[in-house]
Amino acid sequence: MQSHEKLLLENKAWAQEARHREPDYFERLARGQQPEFLWIGCADSRVPADIIVNAEPGLIFAHRNIANQVIATDFNCLGVVQYAVDVLKVKHIIVCGHYNCGGVKAALSHQTPELMLVHKWLMHIRDVYRFHREELDAVEPFEEKANQLVELNVIEQVNNLSHTSILQKAWKAERRPMVHGWVFSLDDGLLKKLIMLGPDSEVDPIYKWEGGPS
């Protein structure tokens, strides 16, 4: 049996089990979604949001990209954020990175022509490294330096979210959502809290939008 065929069989088994456990399970899902959380995570296959927090379908609205970045010109990500905040009315946004992140490690290495587009995407993480170069260059070995950059990157992306008009408008009008920065450990499966921002958090004046939090 080929691997993709096994996925289809697993899907059938999962659907049967779900309906056996709750006969109207899929009818309930089909009626719509009211997730409490937006999850912005890494595309790494080892960090699936629903599984690592043991969440049922419908609880987490998710966006994933290489190294869990929030970039001002990424309209895919910002479109997800706007829909989650303005339409779904999520109460929390979680930016979740993970230790041993291949994207972060690549950002600490020389660019290669074979992965030209990937390295363009990682340029923003190189900026985070540049902001903290002195601190990070004092860290050894390389794996520990990369893991420290993972944490700094999560904090940077949480701050990037706070700079958007989407968040500032919702914070002023509706006092939500809270924004959390977490990091996941592949070694023990646990999440670590790094930062939390909300309506009362201070935003650097250079990033404030007219009509946003004062």
C-alpha positions as CSV (number, residue, x, y, z in Angstrom):
1,M,0.0,0.0,0.0
2,Q,1.3,3.4,-0.9
3,S,1.6,6.1,1.8
4,H,-1.1,8.4,0.3
5,E,-3.6,5.5,0.2
6,K,-2.9,4.8,3.9
7,L,-3.9,8.4,4.6
8,L,-7.2,7.8,3.0
9,L,-7.8,4.7,5.0
10,E,-6.9,6.5,8.2
11,N,-9.4,9.2,7.3
12,K,-12.2,6.7,6.9
13,A,-11.3,5.1,10.3
14,W,-11.2,8.5,12.0
15,A,-14.5,9.6,10.5
16,Q,-16.2,6.3,11.6
17,E,-14.8,6.6,15.1
18,A,-15.9,10.2,15.4
19,R,-19.4,9.4,14.3
20,H,-19.6,6.4,16.6
21,R,-18.5,8.6,19.5
22,E,-20.9,11.4,18.6
23,P,-23.5,10.6,16.0
24,D,-24.1,14.2,15.0
25,Y,-20.4,15.1,15.1
26,F,-20.1,16.2,11.4
27,E,-23.5,17.8,11.3
28,R,-22.3,20.0,14.2
29,L,-19.1,20.9,12.4
30,A,-20.9,21.7,9.2
31,R,-23.1,24.3,10.9
32,G,-20.1,26.7,11.2
33,Q,-17.1,27.5,13.3
34,Q,-16.6,29.6,16.4
35,P,-12.9,29.1,17.3
36,E,-11.6,30.8,20.4
37,F,-8.0,30.8,19.2
38,L,-5.9,31.8,16.2
39,W,-2.7,29.8,16.0
40,I,0.2,31.2,13.9
41,G,2.7,28.4,13.8
42,C,5.6,26.9,11.9
43,A,5.0,24.7,8.9
44,D,7.2,22.0,10.4
45,S,5.3,18.6,10.2
46,R,6.2,17.8,13.9
47,V,4.3,20.7,15.4
48,P,0.5,20.3,14.5
49,A,-1.4,22.8,16.6
50,D,-4.5,20.7,17.3
51,I,-2.5,17.6,18.4
52,I,0.0,19.2,20.7
53,V,-2.7,20.9,22.8
54,N,-5.2,18.0,22.4
55,A,-7.8,20.2,20.8
56,E,-11.0,19.1,19.0
57,P,-11.7,20.4,15.5
58,G,-13.4,23.8,15.7
59,L,-11.4,25.3,18.6
60,I,-8.3,26.6,16.7
61,F,-8.2,28.6,13.5
62,A,-4.7,28.2,12.1
63,H,-2.1,29.7,9.8
64,R,1.4,28.1,9.3
65,N,4.5,29.2,7.5
66,I,8.2,28.6,7.7
67,A,9.4,29.8,11.1
68,N,6.0,31.2,12.2
69,Q,6.5,34.7,10.9
70,V,4.1,37.7,10.8
71,I,5.3,39.9,8.0
72,A,3.7,43.2,7.0
73,T,3.7,42.4,3.3
74,D,2.4,38.8,3.7
75,F,-1.3,39.4,2.8
76,N,-2.0,35.7,3.2
77,C,-1.1,35.8,6.9
78,L,-2.7,39.2,7.5
79,G,-5.8,38.1,5.7
80,V,-6.1,35.2,8.1
81,V,-5.5,37.5,11.1
82,Q,-8.1,40.0,9.9
83,Y,-10.7,37.2,9.3
84,A,-9.9,35.7,12.7
85,V,-10.1,39.0,14.6
86,D,-12.9,40.8,12.7
87,V,-15.2,38.0,11.7
88,L,-14.5,35.0,13.9
89,K,-13.9,37.3,16.9
90,V,-11.2,35.1,18.4
91,K,-10.2,35.9,22.0
92,H,-6.6,34.8,21.7
93,I,-3.8,34.7,19.1
94,I,-1.0,32.3,19.7
95,V,2.3,32.7,17.9
96,C,4.1,29.3,18.4
97,G,7.7,28.6,17.4
98,H,9.6,25.5,18.2
99,Y,13.1,24.6,19.2
100,N,15.4,22.9,16.6
101,C,13.6,24.9,13.9
102,G,15.1,24.3,10.5
103,G,14.1,27.7,9.2
104,V,15.8,29.5,12.1
105,K,19.0,27.4,11.7
106,A,19.0,28.2,8.0
107,A,18.7,31.9,8.8
108,L,21.9,31.6,10.8
109,S,23.7,30.0,7.9
110,H,24.9,31.3,4.5
111,Q,22.4,31.7,1.8
112,T,22.4,29.0,-1.0
113,P,21.3,29.4,-4.6
114,E,19.3,26.1,-4.5
115,L,16.8,27.6,-2.0
116,M,16.7,31.2,-3.2
117,L,13.0,31.8,-2.4
118,V,13.3,30.2,1.1
119,H,16.2,32.4,1.9
120,K,14.3,35.5,0.8
121,W,11.5,34.5,3.3
122,L,14.1,34.0,6.0
123,M,15.5,37.5,5.6
124,H,13.2,38.7,8.3
125,I,14.7,36.2,10.8
126,R,18.1,37.4,9.8
127,D,16.9,40.9,10.8
128,V,16.0,39.5,14.2
129,Y,19.5,38.0,14.5
130,R,21.0,41.4,13.5
131,F,19.0,43.2,16.2
132,H,20.4,40.8,18.8
133,R,23.8,39.9,17.2
134,E,26.0,40.7,20.2
135,E,23.8,38.7,22.6
136,L,23.5,35.7,20.2
137,D,27.1,35.6,19.1
138,A,28.1,35.0,22.7
139,V,26.0,31.8,22.8
140,E,27.6,28.4,22.1
141,P,27.1,25.8,20.8
142,F,25.2,26.5,17.5
143,E,22.1,24.6,18.6
144,E,21.7,26.7,21.7
145,K,22.2,29.9,19.7
146,A,19.6,28.8,17.2
147,N,17.1,28.0,20.1
148,Q,17.7,31.4,21.6
149,L,16.9,32.9,18.2
150,V,13.8,30.8,18.1
151,E,12.6,32.5,21.2
152,L,13.6,36.0,20.1
153,N,11.8,35.4,16.8
154,V,8.6,34.5,18.5
155,I,8.7,37.6,20.6
156,E,9.4,39.7,17.5
157,Q,6.4,38.2,15.6
158,V,4.1,38.9,18.6
159,N,5.3,42.5,18.5
160,N,4.7,42.6,14.8
161,L,1.1,41.6,15.4
162,S,0.7,44.5,17.9
163,H,1.9,46.9,15.1
164,T,-1.0,46.1,12.8
165,S,-4.1,48.2,12.5
166,I,-6.2,45.0,12.8
167,L,-5.0,44.4,16.3
168,Q,-5.0,48.0,17.4
169,K,-8.5,48.6,16.2
170,A,-9.8,45.5,18.0
171,W,-7.9,46.3,21.2
172,K,-9.5,49.8,21.3
173,A,-13.0,48.8,20.3
174,E,-13.5,45.4,21.9
175,R,-10.6,44.9,24.3
176,R,-9.5,41.7,22.6
177,P,-7.7,39.5,21.6
178,M,-4.8,38.7,23.9
179,V,-1.6,37.8,21.9
180,H,0.6,35.0,23.3
181,G,4.1,33.9,22.3
182,W,4.9,30.3,23.0
183,V,7.6,27.9,22.0
184,F,7.3,24.1,21.7
185,S,10.0,21.6,22.7
186,L,10.4,18.6,20.5
187,D,12.4,16.9,23.3
188,D,9.5,16.7,25.8
189,G,6.4,17.9,24.0
190,L,5.9,20.8,26.3
191,L,5.0,24.5,25.6
192,K,6.8,27.4,27.2
193,K,5.3,30.8,27.6
194,L,7.5,33.7,26.5
195,I,5.4,36.9,26.1
196,M,1.8,38.1,26.3
197,L,0.4,41.4,24.9
198,G,-3.1,42.8,25.2
199,P,-5.2,46.0,25.0
200,D,-3.2,47.7,27.7
201,S,0.2,46.9,26.3
202,E,2.4,49.7,25.2
203,V,3.0,50.1,21.5
204,D,6.0,52.1,20.3
205,P,4.6,55.4,18.9
206,I,6.2,54.8,15.6
207,Y,3.9,51.8,15.0
208,K,0.6,53.3,16.3
209,W,-2.3,53.7,13.9
210,E,-4.6,56.7,14.0
211,G,-7.6,55.5,16.0
212,G,-5.6,52.8,17.7
213,P,-4.8,52.5,21.4
214,S,-3.7,55.8,22.9
